[in-house]
Amino acid sequence: MRLLNASGCLDALAAPEVARELDGFVTKTVTPLPREGAAPPRIAETAHGMLNAIGLANPGRERFLADHLPRLRELGVPVWVSVGGFCADDYAETCSRLTDIEAVELNLSCPNVDEAADSAAEIVAACRSATPLPLYAKLSAAHPDIAEVARAVAAAGADGLSLVNTLRGTALDKQLRPMLARGSGGYSGPALKPVALHAVRVCAEATGLPIVGMGGVASGRDALEFLACGARDVALGTVLFSDPGAPARVRSELAAACADAGVASPDDAVGIAKTPETGEKITA
């Protein structure tokens, strides 16, 4: 099992000591042109999580490739680049320019951008033609049948899945006004975990692809549950904002959680949860 960060939840150049505690660093989503993102306020805490409406703020492809990526490589941590865009060609062009990285994560599910992208499968197919690098499709649990989308991107050439992105939500202040300037944003945190576990379980069963599970992971037990549902790797997101020491803590807790559950190792836990209908181990 590898421990990663969820895209956008850690600035490795600002906190290299945290990034080096991970088995891989996932960048913020890179788009062809620079984006200032949404107007502030862009982050709001809620009772059981966090809302964000960053709007894919990033320096753009050219500056990322010329400045950010070389500096990230110097950290000594495998780099995953999150790629975004507004049509399949946007994604494919960025993928074709990427070299010497661990993997590409295709952001197919940002809740804070109004422009509609092409279908997930079309984007994956275009990127598959543009790069030999491993492609992980990041999907949203907001789709009524996420397993169907997972099968489509698998058929189009995805090597793995990142599950899940945030869900759209709204929070109000004391004056009953939206706390975010956009009105709504992407919801993350502990309350997202049951939704994410479901997505991991059904997509593991549907595709058998390697899955990076994320969504409310704050402890070793949380990580173990994602593995049991079929994830092979786990990413930390919202917890990194409040606990930069989470990577080391979660690793330690995961070992204890495995012992408590009678599992020899994290890798032995992958897919071990049994479906109530069949009693069979989840395919992963």
LINRA-V309588 format. One record per backbone hydrogen bond with DSSP energy under -1.0 kcal/mol. CO is the residue of the C=O (numbers start at 0). NH is the residue of the N-H. If there is no record, write none. Layout:
# LINRA-V309588
co->[CO,CO]
nh->[NH,NH]
This chain:
# LINRA-V309588
co->[1,2,3,5,10,14,15,17,18,24,29,30,34,40,41,43,47,48,49,50,51,53,57,59,60,61,62,62,63,66,67,68,71,72,77,78,78,79,80,81,82,86,87,88,89,90,91,93,94,102,103,104,105,105,118,119,120,121,122,123,124,126,133,134,134,135,136,137,138,139,144,145,146,147,148,149,150,151,152,153,159,160,161,162,166,168,170,172,176,179,184,185,186,187,188,189,191,192,193,194,195,196,197,198,199,200,201,202,203,209,210,210,211,212,218,219,220,221,222,223,224,225,226,226,227,232,233,235,236,237,238,242,244,245,246,247,248,249,250,251,252,253,254,255,256,257,265,268,270,272,274,279]
nh->[233,22,235,8,14,18,19,20,21,79,83,60,57,180,52,50,190,45,187,43,185,37,34,63,64,65,66,67,68,70,71,72,74,75,24,101,102,26,104,29,106,90,91,92,93,94,95,96,97,80,135,82,107,137,122,123,124,125,126,127,128,130,103,158,159,105,161,107,164,142,148,149,150,151,152,153,154,155,157,156,136,211,138,213,186,184,178,175,172,182,168,51,166,49,191,192,195,196,197,198,199,200,201,202,203,204,205,206,207,160,231,232,162,234,222,223,224,225,226,227,228,230,229,270,272,212,3,5,239,240,242,245,248,249,250,251,252,253,254,255,256,257,258,259,260,262,268,271,281,281,278,274]
